[in-house]
Amino acid sequence: MTNNDILKKLRVALHLRDEDIIEILKLVDFEISKSELGAVFRKEDHPNYKPCGDQLLRNFLNGLIIYRRGTRDEKPIPSNK
């Protein structure tokens, strides 16, 4: 299974539109245009097909965590010693 397949399946399973995916990627400071994203979702034999790299998938998954859970507030736990 390729990264493209994984991203496609997540998009369908989570009912995400292209705009949602672009917003998710912006949460982790990863910019992608709508046309670049469309190229990732094309069939492999299409002339404008673009393989989904590890960096794109990794940033999408990290952004998805923030999108679904919110940002992680790291507050130090006071020690009572």
matplotlib code that plots the C-alpha trace (Angstrom):
import matplotlib.pyplot as plt

x = [0.0, 1.5, 1.3, -1.2, -3.5, -3.2, -4.0, -7.0, -8.4, -8.0, -9.7, -12.7, -12.9, -12.8, -15.0, -12.4, -12.5, -9.5, -9.9, -9.9, -6.7, -5.0, -6.2, -4.8, -1.4, -1.3, -1.6, 1.9, 3.2, 3.2, 1.9, 0.4, -1.8, -5.1, -3.7, -0.7, -3.1, -5.3, -2.3, -1.7, -5.2, -5.0, -4.5, -1.0, -1.3, -2.5, 0.1, -0.3, 0.0, 2.3, 3.5, 2.8, 6.1, 6.8, 7.1, 3.6, 2.0, 3.9, 2.9, -0.8, -0.9, 0.7, -1.7, -4.6, -3.8, -3.9, -7.1, -8.9, -7.5, -6.3, -2.9, -0.9, -0.4, 2.7, 2.4, 5.1, 3.8, 4.8, 6.6, 5.7, 9.1]
y = [0.0, 3.4, 6.6, 7.8, 4.9, 5.7, 9.3, 8.5, 6.0, 8.5, 11.2, 8.9, 7.5, 10.9, 12.6, 15.3, 17.7, 19.1, 22.3, 20.4, 18.6, 21.9, 23.4, 20.3, 20.7, 24.4, 23.5, 22.1, 24.8, 22.7, 24.5, 22.7, 24.0, 22.5, 21.5, 19.7, 17.9, 16.9, 15.4, 13.2, 11.8, 11.0, 7.5, 6.3, 6.2, 9.8, 12.2, 14.6, 12.0, 12.9, 10.4, 11.2, 11.5, 10.5, 14.1, 14.9, 11.9, 12.5, 16.2, 15.3, 12.8, 15.2, 17.9, 15.5, 15.0, 18.7, 19.0, 16.4, 16.8, 20.4, 21.6, 19.9, 22.2, 21.1, 22.4, 21.2, 19.1, 20.7, 18.4, 18.5, 17.5]
z = [0.0, -1.0, 0.9, -1.7, -0.9, 2.9, 2.4, 0.1, 2.6, 5.5, 3.4, 2.7, 6.2, 7.9, 5.3, 4.6, 1.6, 0.0, 1.9, 5.2, 4.3, 3.3, 6.7, 8.6, 6.9, 7.7, 11.4, 11.1, 8.8, 5.7, 2.7, -0.3, -3.1, -4.1, -7.5, -5.8, -3.5, -6.4, -8.2, -5.1, -5.4, -9.1, -10.5, -11.0, -14.7, -15.0, -16.5, -13.6, -10.9, -8.0, -5.4, -1.8, 0.0, 3.5, 4.6, 3.3, 5.0, 8.2, 8.4, 7.6, 10.4, 12.9, 11.7, 12.0, 15.7, 16.3, 14.2, 16.2, 19.7, 19.8, 20.7, 23.5, 26.5, 28.2, 31.7, 34.2, 37.0, 40.3, 42.6, 46.3, 47.7]

ax = plt.figure().add_subplot(projection="3d")
ax.plot(x, y, z, "-o")
ax.set_aspect("equal")
plt.show()
